[in-house]
Amino acid sequence: MYIERKKIDNFFKMMNQSKIRYVLIKNIGNELPNQLKKNKDIDILVHPEDKRIFKILMKQNKYLRILHPYGKEQGWTFLYQMDECYMFCKEGLYVDVCFQLCCKSLMPKSWIPLDASINISIWGNRYFDQRESWYVMDDQNLFVYLLVRCIFDKKEFSPKYIKEIDKYTFLTREQGTTEKLSKIFFKYTPHLLEKLDKKQYNQILQQYISFVGY
């Protein structure tokens, strides 16, 4: 069973009318707007300066804040002064919101924000998807985030993520991509780019974990 498209459309219409700065973080397999399964959530990033008005907006529109499965109440910590992530629900539509693009730390039950330069660049490079009427990240930041999510959060490259990443592998030739990846993967970055170029996704995680060239 899928969430009604009308509910999803109404959420983004509300966000667009509010002038709150946001982006849809990801849309793996084009689940949105027609194939979002019940109990799955929409992942959005809201500008940290808009956090207060975003919370007010959600309350005014009867979105109930609920326990986040990876939040403080569940024993998770947010490092480097990162804002806590929130989860909201209304009529079966779940919204997972963070205020810095982030990933799971190698430390147990902890989150870390991606490098500040990446988080800043998101707001200068986001664009409005005219067909779907929502804001999304630019291709370069999205590509970097998908890699981060597979390695740190999912700890695997699933077929759906590989299909999504394959759309953007041409970006490995751009200097900006290399610079952003190096903020996260440091001296492993050239090896990561090589594996991506050869589409050796199944080798990346183990190679990264065992890499000693720092």
Secondary structure by P-SEA (a helix, b strand, c coil): ccccaaaaaaaaaaaaaacccccccccccccccccccccbbbbbbccccaaaaaaaaaaaaccccccccccccccccccccccbbbbbbcccbbbbbbcccccccccccccccccaaaaaacccccccccccccccccaaaaaaaaaaaaccccccccaaaaaaaaacccccccaaaaaaaaaccccaaaaaaaaaaaccccccaaaaaacccc
